[in-house]
Amino acid sequence: MAAKIYSGIKGIETPKLSFTDFSEYQKECENYLEAVKAECKKNSNSKNVGEIIKFPVADGYALYMVYSMKPLQLIHIDTMDGWQCEFAELLTPTKVTEMIERDKRIAELFSK
């Protein structure tokens, strides 16, 4: 079964890109991710809910946050360049879990 992709969460506004104060925009993006994650956690207490998966695209990443594992529902994170992945809807819960665990292992490897 295909993943369902949402463009955001009602009531949580996506930060507007600003080049006049980019550091402020970055802070707004971090706050946005925390707010979306908190809303995801309200929806479900499944292991990977609120985790971010990413796909390399051009000069950045297409980002999606896990809203639900069963059924698989993802929220597109439309910050920075707002890249999207044309294959995100083809993901399975097993593949999402693999991607999250892989990214955690890589982060741990490079944090030492």
N, C-alpha and C positions, 0 to 999 in steps of 0.2 A: 504494500500500500504506500502511496506517495505521501510525502510530508506536506503539511499545510503551512504556508508561509503568510505571516501577518506583517503589515507595514508599520505597526507600532501598537501602543496601548492607549486606549481612549483616556484622555485626561492627563497624559504625560507628554508634554510638548518636546519635540526634537529641537535641540539647540540650532540657532541660525548661524551659519558660517560668517565669521567676521575676521577680516584681515587687519582691521585697525587695532584690535587687541586680541591677538591670537592666543596668548596665554590664558586669557579669560575664557575664550571659547573652549580651550582644552579642559579647563576646570568644569565648565558647563557640561561638556561631554562626559566627564567622569561622574558628575552628579546624575546625569541622565541615565548612564549605565547602572548606577546603584539603585535608582528609582525603578527602573525596568526590572532589575533583578529582584527587588523586594516584592514587586507585584507578581512576578513569576513564582516566587516562593509561597505567596498567598494562595496561588492556584493549585500547587502540588508540592508534596515533600519528597518527590522522587529524587533519586541520587544525582542526576545530572541537570536538574532544573536550575536555570540561572547561569549555567555555564555558557561560554562563548565558543563557537566553532568558527574557523576562518578558512578562506580559500584565497590563494594568491591570485591577484588580478592586476595587470599592468604594473603600476608603481606602488601598489598598496594591497589591501585585502578587502574581500567581501566578508562582512561580519554578520553572524546570526546568533541569537541567544535562544537557548532551549526553553520553551514555554511548557511543553508537556512531552513525555516520552511515549505514552500510550494513550491515545494515538500521538504520533510524532507531530508536534507543532513547533514552529520556529518563528522568531521575530527578527525581521531584517533590521539591522542597526544602520540607520541612514545618517551617519555622522562622517566628518572629514570628506572624503570623495564620494561616499555613498555607493561604492561598488556593489554590484549584485552578481551572483553566480547562477548561470543558467541551469546548472545541474542540482541545485540545492533541494529542489522539490523531489528529486529521485532518491534522497537519502533514506536509510532505514535506521531504526533505533540502534541496531548492532553497530552500524558504521559510525553513527554519531558518538557512541560510547568509545569506540576505537580511536576516533579523532581526538576526543577530549583526553583520554589516557595518554595518547602519544604526545600531545602538546604539554601535558604535565610532566612527563618523563624528560622531554627535551629541555623544558624550563629548569627542572631540577639539575640536569646534567650541566647546564651552563651557569648555574648559580653557585657552583662550588669553586 
